[in-house]
Amino acid sequence: MEFDLSTQPEIVQRGAEYALLGWELAKSWALSPAAWSQFALLILAYLLAVLVARRLRGVLKRLLTPAEDAETALARARRTSLLALPLLLPLLAYGFTAMGESVVRSLFDSGAVIAFGKRLFMFLAVRTLVREIITDPFLKLLGRYVLTPIAALYAVGLLDPLMLKLSEITITLGNISFSVMSLVRGVLAGGILFWLGGWSNRQTTQFIENQKDMRPSLRQLTAKAIEFAIFGVAFLLLLNIMGINLSALAVIGGAIGVGLGFGLQKIASNFISGVILLIEGQATVGDFVELDGGESGQIVKMTARAAVLETFDGRWIVVPNEDFITTRVVNYSDSGSANRYEAPFSVSYDTDINAVPAIIEAAVATHPDVLDAPYPPDCELRGFGDSGIDFAVEFWVNGLDDGPNKYTSDVLFLVWNALKENGIEIPYPHRVVEIKGASPQVEA
């Protein structure tokens, strides 16, 4: 019974054709003296690459290995270069094969076998790169499922026909049209571009954060501006790589503008308010603020739309940036300024009140966080109460009286100990009870 190939699906027919071509190519290589000579050159190039790689690996390792305690940019670059040593063997084999290919083509006017070997060595180099050198999870995933298959198609000579076929298939969306090949190229380039954008943004942000001479708000503004610039350039490059005409995006840009004008007013207002806050530096990350609506907390994050306040009890409050511009804001830690607090206390009416201020001021001044400037501790007489004489001691500190810093509590402890050491009594409340009528009789 004969097998009728014409009745089979097209994919089966195409596979059979490729298999037949491969069989014919293998037979031609097996019976051709030129093919055998090319095989011999491939083996010679590989053995030569192994020999040279062994010699160079030790030399390069000694030259590129920095001192253990070296942390300079050059030292980090040398350590990174050491990671590429596994690529030495396949790249040397590729280079020697390329030189052998030029010799074979000049002698036999044919170099299909050695060209296949050259592409195979390139595939091995890509495989080594993905398996042994790349450590980033995203790049490793991209290399395993995208770069390695592309290198395999290139090795067997199917990459160019596949690219040509994908270029012929066109997708149209309104006024925008692009080929499937452009879409594939855009996905690959987009992944790489935005990964590079994220990496460069992290490096730039770290560099800017290390510039302690700049104001925190200016550092944040610079980092945000660079972030927008990096990803904006990456987006434009991606559109250019995909072959999309930027003028075709004018309609979409107009629609976005109308949306911003009507439905996204608050978002646009908050974004502009955030930029103003970063420029003026009136409130930045680390400041403790109190808003006109009663919300208070430390700013732990500032985004394009809102600021996040963390309260003393650990809760987060998301406050739109516009509220910092249009309402009254009290900043307790702007520019690292000192803050004044006071601790009230009372003494008995039997006390010599003229001696109290000196005793209390000397005791409070022993606290390590209490400042002498702008003013030293100041004990003031506040009034004459029902049970005792009321005093309050004012003191300045560089910080907030919050959970980690219990300044008022520490000062009250110092006041208590100082009064006890000097025999000064802290009064109890006195109450006078008046009983009207005959006093009750108690029977024996």
LUMROLO-320516 format. One record per residue (C-alpha): residue in three letters; y, z, x negated. Coordinates in steps of 0.02 Angstrom, whole numbers, padded with zeros to 5 digits, always signed. Layout:
LUMROLO-320516
AlaYZX ...
//
This chain:
LUMROLO-320516
Met+00000+00000+00000 Glu+00164-00056-00077 Phe+00318+00054-00077 Asp+00462-00038+00008 Leu+00622+00026-00075 Ser+00735-00071+00044 Thr+00683+00039+00191 Gln+00735+00199+00102 Pro+00907+00283+00117 Glu+01046+00220+00006 Ile+01047+00375-00103 Val+00862+00351-00140 Gln+00891+00168-00182 Arg+01035+00213-00297 Gly+00931+00347-00383 Ala+00789+00226-00409 Glu+00908+00100-00485 Tyr+00976+00229-00607 Ala+00799+00283-00651 Leu+00749+00103-00684 Leu+00902+00075-00793 Gly+00863+00233-00890 Trp+00684+00177-00917 Glu+00740+00008-00979 Leu+00868+00090-01094 Ala+00736+00210-01164 Lys+00617+00065-01199 Ser+00754-00034-01285 Trp+00797+00116-01394 Ala+00614+00148-01435 Leu+00585-00033-01493 Ser+00751-00059-01584 Pro+00768-00029-01772 Ala+00954+00001-01746 Ala+00913+00140-01621 Trp+00793+00223-01745 Ser+00925+00216-01880 Gln+01048+00298-01762 Phe+00921+00435-01722 Ala+00903+00464-01908 Leu+01091+00476-01929 Leu+01099+00601-01786 Ile+00970+00712-01870 Leu+01058+00694-02037 Ala+01226+00739-01959 Tyr+01153+00893-01876 Leu+01068+00954-02035 Leu+01227+00926-02134 Ala+01326+01022-02001 Val+01203+01168-02014 Leu+01221+01173-02203 Val+01411+01163-02201 Ala+01426+01289-02057 Arg+01324+01417-02153 Arg+01438+01402-02304 Leu+01600+01400-02206 Arg+01555+01543-02088 Gly+01551+01672-02227 Val+01709+01607-02309 Leu+01806+01601-02145 Lys+01745+01773-02095 Arg+01811+01847-02258 Leu+01976+01756-02243 Leu+02007+01795-02059 Thr+01950+01976-02051 Pro+02106+02088-02060 Ala+02114+02269-02112 Glu+02043+02391-01985 Asp+02209+02479-01956 Ala+02314+02319-01949 Glu+02397+02294-01779 Thr+02524+02157-01816 Ala+02534+01994-01721 Leu+02455+01903-01869 Ala+02310+02026-01872 Arg+02278+02003-01687 Ala+02283+01813-01709 Arg+02156+01826-01851 Arg+02040+01932-01744 Thr+02053+01805-01604 Ser+02012+01664-01725 Leu+01852+01754-01775 Leu+01789+01735-01597 Ala+01786+01545-01618 Leu+01660+01546-01762 Pro+01511+01502-01648 Leu+01598+01335-01613 Leu+01587+01288-01797 Leu+01413+01211-01791 Pro+01429+01097-01636 Leu+01604+01039-01686 Leu+01548+00997-01863 Ala+01399+00902-01792 Tyr+01517+00809-01676 Gly+01632+00763-01820 Phe+01492+00703-01935 Thr+01416+00604-01791 Ala+01583+00521-01756 Met+01593+00467-01939 Gly+01414+00402-01929 Glu+01454+00306-01771 Ser+01589+00205-01860 Val+01464+00161-01997 Val+01327+00110-01874 Arg+01443+00001-01771 Ser+01502-00090-01927 Leu+01320-00124-01979 Phe+01229-00158-01815 Asp+01373-00193-01694 Ser+01291-00063-01581 Gly+01307+00125-01570 Ala+01244+00180-01399 Val+01118+00305-01467 Ile+01235+00391-01589 Ala+01375+00389-01458 Phe+01257+00480-01339 Gly+01219+00607-01477 Lys+01404+00633-01508 Arg+01433+00669-01324 Leu+01283+00786-01325 Phe+01358+00887-01468 Met+01520+00900-01368 Phe+01419+00967-01220 Leu+01341+01098-01335 Ala+01514+01148-01396 Val+01575+01171-01217 Arg+01419+01271-01173 Thr+01445+01384-01324 Leu+01628+01407-01277 Val+01585+01462-01100 Arg+01438+01573-01146 Glu+01494+01660-01306 Ile+01683+01649-01324 Ile+01768+01657-01154 Thr+01775+01835-01087 Asp+01902+01822-00946 Pro+01805+01827-00780 Phe+01905+01689-00697 Leu+01896+01571-00847 Lys+01711+01608-00868 Leu+01680+01564-00686 Leu+01783+01404-00704 Gly+01691+01358-00863 Arg+01518+01391-00792 Tyr+01537+01295-00629 Val+01668+01164-00675 Leu+01687+01134-00861 Thr+01501+01136-00903 Pro+01451+01011-00765 Ile+01595+00897-00818 Ala+01533+00903-00999 Ala+01355+00866-00939 Leu+01416+00713-00841 Tyr+01513+00657-00994 Ala+01359+00675-01103 Val+01251+00562-00993 Gly+01393+00437-00969 Leu+01420+00465-00782 Leu+01591+00546-00790 Asp+01695+00386-00793 Pro+01603+00302-00647 Leu+01617+00461-00543 Met+01803+00476-00579 Leu+01829+00294-00531 Lys+01736+00319-00368 Leu+01835+00475-00323 Ser+01998+00385-00363 Glu+01958+00253-00233 Ile+01942+00380-00091 Thr+02115+00420-00019 Ile+02170+00564+00093 Thr+02329+00545+00199 Leu+02427+00689+00276 Gly+02582+00623+00363 Asn+02695+00548+00229 Ile+02590+00621+00088 Ser+02438+00527+00024 Phe+02327+00567-00125 Ser+02154+00526-00188 Val+02006+00643-00195 Met+02015+00630-00384 Ser+02194+00694-00376 Leu+02136+00839-00267 Val+01997+00885-00388 Arg+02116+00868-00535 Gly+02243+00976-00441 Val+02115+01114-00407 Leu+02064+01121-00589 Ala+02241+01109-00656 Gly+02302+01234-00526 Gly+02174+01363-00576 Ile+02215+01344-00760 Leu+02404+01336-00733 Phe+02413+01491-00623 Trp+02297+01586-00739 Leu+02410+01541-00884 Gly+02560+01590-00777 Gly+02484+01760-00738 Trp+02437+01789-00921 Ser+02608+01738-00987 Asn+02692+01843-00851 Arg+02592+01997-00905 Gln+02634+01969-01087 Thr+02818+01943-01048 Thr+02825+02095-00935 Gln+02745+02204-01068 Phe+02869+02141-01199 Ile+03017+02174-01084 Glu+02955+02348-01038 Asn+02950+02391-01223 Gln+03136+02354-01240 Lys+03196+02532-01211 Asp+03377+02487-01249 Met+03387+02392-01084 Arg+03419+02482-00920 Pro+03262+02502-00812 Ser+03343+02399-00673 Leu+03389+02260-00795 Arg+03212+02260-00864 Gln+03142+02241-00688 Leu+03264+02104-00643 Thr+03225+02006-00802 Ala+03037+02024-00773 Lys+03052+01965-00592 Ala+03163+01818-00639 Ile+03040+01762-00773 Glu+02895+01784-00651 Phe+02978+01671-00521 Ala+03022+01544-00656 Ile+02846+01538-00726 Phe+02759+01514-00560 Gly+02893+01393-00498 Val+02867+01282-00651 Ala+02678+01297-00629 Phe+02692+01241-00447 Leu+02800+01090-00492 Leu+02681+01042-00632 Leu+02535+01054-00512 Leu+02619+00937-00388 Asn+02655+00815-00528 Ile+02475+00821-00590 Met+02410+00789-00414 Gly+02525+00638-00402 Ile+02619+00701-00249 Asn+02793+00629-00228 Leu+02913+00775-00224 Ser+03032+00680-00109 Ala+02896+00685+00024 Leu+02915+00875+00027 Ala+03096+00863+00088 Val+03041+00875+00271 Ile+02937+01029+00235 Gly+03083+01106+00138 Gly+03199+01074+00285 Ala+03078+01158+00404 Ile+03065+01308+00290 Gly+03256+01317+00282 Val+03268+01318+00472 Gly+03135+01454+00479 Leu+03232+01559+00356 Gly+03390+01534+00458 Phe+03313+01594+00622 Gly+03148+01686+00608 Leu+03154+01752+00431 Gln+03328+01824+00424 Lys+03269+02000+00387 Ile+03152+01943+00249 Ala+03290+01841+00167 Ser+03412+01987+00185 Asn+03289+02109+00107 Phe+03251+01989-00035 Ile+03436+01966-00076 Ser+03464+02154-00061 Gly+03322+02182-00185 Val+03404+02064-00310 Ile+03571+02157-00288 Leu+03485+02324-00318 Leu+03406+02260-00477 Ile+03571+02189-00540 Glu+03677+02342-00502 Gly+03545+02470-00550 Gln+03600+02594-00416 Ala+03419+02635-00377 Thr+03267+02593-00482 Val+03088+02646-00510 Gly+03078+02831-00554 Asp+03236+02884-00461 Phe+03227+03018-00327 Val+03331+02962-00178 Glu+03373+03025-00004 Leu+03421+02897+00128 Asp+03542+02919+00271 Gly+03396+02926+00393 Gly+03322+03079+00308 Glu+03186+02992+00207 Ser+03174+03058+00030 Gly+03056+03032-00115 Gln+03034+02955-00286 Ile+03039+02766-00299 Val+02868+02715-00367 Lys+02877+02528-00333 Met+03009+02398-00293 Thr+02950+02232-00221 Ala+03044+02078-00163 Arg+03052+02147+00015 Ala+03050+02337+00008 Ala+03046+02493-00100 Val+02906+02619-00093 Leu+02952+02804-00095 Glu+02825+02939-00135 Thr+02860+03108-00055 Phe+02816+03278-00127 Asp+02662+03286-00015 Gly+02594+03122-00083 Arg+02639+03008+00063 Trp+02714+02837+00036 Ile+02864+02776+00136 Val+02904+02590+00136 Val+03092+02568+00148 Pro+03169+02393+00168 Asn+03288+02346+00027 Glu+03426+02315+00152 Asp+03434+02502+00192 Phe+03488+02539+00013 Ile+03636+02421+00034 Thr+03696+02453+00212 Thr+03670+02643+00224 Arg+03719+02796+00124 Val+03596+02837-00015 Val+03595+02997-00119 Asn+03520+02967-00292 Tyr+03473+03131-00376 Ser+03417+03054-00539 Asp+03533+02906-00567 Ser+03556+02868-00753 Gly+03464+03029-00798 Ser+03609+03142-00740 Ala+03583+03330-00729 Asn+03564+03419-00562 Arg+03633+03588-00507 Tyr+03530+03716-00411 Glu+03560+03895-00357 Ala+03448+04046-00328 Pro+03513+04180-00207 Phe+03471+04366-00221 Ser+03540+04536-00165 Val+03565+04707-00246 Ser+03587+04880-00175 Tyr+03759+04950-00131 Asp+03729+05086-00260 Thr+03733+04955-00401 Asp+03875+04930-00523 Ile+03907+04750-00473 Asn+04019+04718-00623 Ala+03866+04721-00738 Val+03758+04607-00632 Pro+03830+04434-00682 Ala+03807+04461-00869 Ile+03629+04525-00848 Ile+03575+04381-00736 Glu+03662+04244-00836 Ala+03580+04303-00997 Ala+03409+04309-00914 Val+03423+04135-00835 Ala+03485+04058-00998 Thr+03316+04099-01078 His+03230+03968-00970 Pro+03191+03819-01085 Asp+03245+03688-00957 Val+03410+03768-00905 Leu+03557+03676-00984 Asp+03714+03741-01066 Ala+03806+03580-01021 Pro+03891+03526-00913 Tyr+03895+03714-00870 Pro+03793+03865-00922 Pro+03712+03981-00791 Asp+03844+04057-00678 Cys+03812+04211-00570 Glu+03933+04227-00422 Leu+03966+04361-00293 Arg+03940+04283-00122 Gly+03973+04424+00001 Phe+03930+04596+00069 Gly+03779+04590+00180 Asp+03706+04712+00305 Ser+03580+04784+00183 Gly+03647+04738+00010 Ile+03772+04641-00094 Asp+03735+04454-00099 Phe+03737+04357-00263 Ala+03684+04180-00315 Val+03654+04110-00488 Glu+03694+03926-00516 Phe+03606+03829-00655 Trp+03591+03649-00715 Val+03430+03557-00762 Asn+03382+03380-00811 Gly+03260+03349-00671 Leu+03215+03385-00491 Asp+03158+03548-00416 Asp+02998+03471-00348 Gly+02811+03497-00361 Pro+02791+03479-00550 Asn+02956+03567-00588 Lys+02977+03737-00503 Tyr+03147+03778-00573 Thr+03209+03889-00431 Ser+03046+03987-00427 Asp+03052+04015-00616 Val+03233+04073-00607 Leu+03195+04196-00466 Phe+03057+04270-00573 Leu+03181+04292-00714 Val+03306+04374-00594 Trp+03175+04495-00528 Asn+03118+04548-00702 Ala+03297+04568-00764 Leu+03344+04678-00616 Lys+03189+04785-00638 Glu+03219+04807-00825 Asn+03397+04866-00793 Gly+03351+04984-00651 Ile+03443+04884-00518 Glu+03368+04901-00345 Ile+03339+04754-00229 Pro+03377+04827-00057 Tyr+03267+04830+00096 Pro+03345+04793+00266 His+03427+04946+00346 Arg+03424+04968+00534 Val+03506+05105+00641 Val+03406+05152+00797 Glu+03507+05239+00936 Ile+03411+05331+01072 Lys+03507+05364+01232 Gly+03466+05504+01353 Ala+03361+05660+01325 Ser+03251+05653+01175 Pro+03065+05652+01215 Gln+02975+05821+01205 Val+02820+05834+01102 Glu+02694+05963+01162 Ala+02613+06075+01033 
//
